[in-house]
Amino acid sequence: MNALRSSLHRGFTLIELLVVMSILAILFALASFQGRRTLQGQEEAAFLSTLQNLFWQGATEAASRGENLDLVRTGNRLELRQGSRTLKGVDIPQGVALSIPEGTFVRFTPPGKLRNPQGNELTSPLTFTVSVRGRTYRYTLSLIGETKVEP
């Protein structure tokens, strides 16, 4: 009789299933939160690299096209423009602070030199800062578009 009764009560009780499901839900929530932070960190790192390359690309494009190009900030977006035509655009990720002002920041002229927004020659390298998660990076642009980054 005891053997029959024990075979009828195999399996999990409702309470046991609820406990297991609660533990799995907590683990899933923790994993998704960590994954989101990792993804955001990768997006920010990619932006820093893209930003550095954007100046080199602007100088190279101006030299190869033989025309002036402008780097313009519009809200949370940086655009490399030829007149009113956008050649390349980069979104500034949420949580990144950039000291580049709104409007035209720099003009690239053939043969790949940087000038101020009015088209005048620069007398010294341009600098700006980028802040990400409490770390500030200082970018220094040479007169020919080379970019140095100092943490």
N, C-alpha and C positions, 0 to 999 in steps of 0.2 A: 503494500500500500504506500509506504514512504517513497519507494522508487517511482511509482506512478505519479505521486504528487510533485516530486522534484522535477520530473520530465515536463510537467505542465507549466512550471514556473521558470522555464529557461528564457533567456533574453534580457532586455534592459527595461527598467521601469521608466515611467514618464519623467520622473525627477532626474534620473541618471542621464537620460537623453537631453533634457534641458540644461543640465550642468555642462555636458560636453559641448553642446551648441553654444552656450555662453562663452566658454573658454575659446572655442574656435573663432567666435565673433570678435573677441578682444584681441586675439593674435592677428586676425586679418586687419583690424583697424590700426594696430601698431605698425604692421608691415606697410600698409598703404600710406600712412603718414611719413614713414621713413623714406619710402620710394618717392613721394612728392618732393621732399626736401632734397634728395639726391638729384632728381630731375631738374629742380630749380637751380641747384649749384652748377650742374653741367651747362644749363642754358646761360648762366651768368659768365662762366668761364669761356664759352664759345663766343659770347658777345665781346669780351675783352680782346680776344684774338682777332675777331672780325673787325673790330674798331681799329686795331693797329694796322691791319691789312688794307683798310679802306683808304687810308692816306697814300699808301704806296700805289694802290690801284688808280687813285685819282691822278697822281702825277704821271703814271705810265700811260693812262688813257689820254690825258691832255697832250702828251708828247706824240703818241701814235696817231691821234686824230688831227693834230695841228690846230686845236681849238681850245678856248677857255672852258673849264668846267668849274662848277661851284659845289661846295659841300654845305648843305642847308639843313638846319634843324627845324622841324615843324612838329611841335608837341613832343610825343615820345617816338619820334622817327627821325633818322638821319638819311638824307638822300644825296646822291651824287648826280648832279644835273648838268645837262648841256642846254642852256637856255631854259625853256619851260619843260623840256623833256627829261624825265627821270631815267637814268641809266641803271642805277642800283639803289635799293633802299634797305635799310636795316632798322628793325624795331628795337627800341631800348626796353629791356625787360623790366618788369615791375620790381621795385626794390633797388634799382640801380640809380644813383644820383650822378649826373653828368654836369660839369661846369661849363659846357658849351652853350652860349646864349641862343635864343630863338633867332631865326633868320640865317643869312649867309655867314658862315664862320671863316671860310678860307676859299681862295680862288686858286685853281691849278692852271698854269699857263704853259704853252709850249716853250721850251723843251722840257717840261716837267718840273717847273719851279712853283713854289708857293708864294702867294701874294695875299695882302689883306683884302677884305670884301670890296673895297673901292678900286682894287687893281694895282695899288701901290706896292713897291718892293718892301719886303720885310727887312727891318734893321737888326732883328734878333730872332732867335727861334721862338715859335709859339709854344705855349704850355697850357694844359688844362688838366683837371683831375676827374677821376671816376671813383666813386665810393660804392663798395659792395660789401654788405654784411659787416660793417664796422671797419673794413680795411679800405684805405685810400691809396689809389695808384696815381702817380704823376706821369703824364705823357708829355714828352718834349718832341716837337716836330722840327726837323732841320729845314733849311730853305729849299731842299730838293725832295722833300716828302719822306725822308727817313724818320722812323718813329722809335724813340727809346721809352721804355716803361720802367719806372722805379717804384717798387712797393713802399 
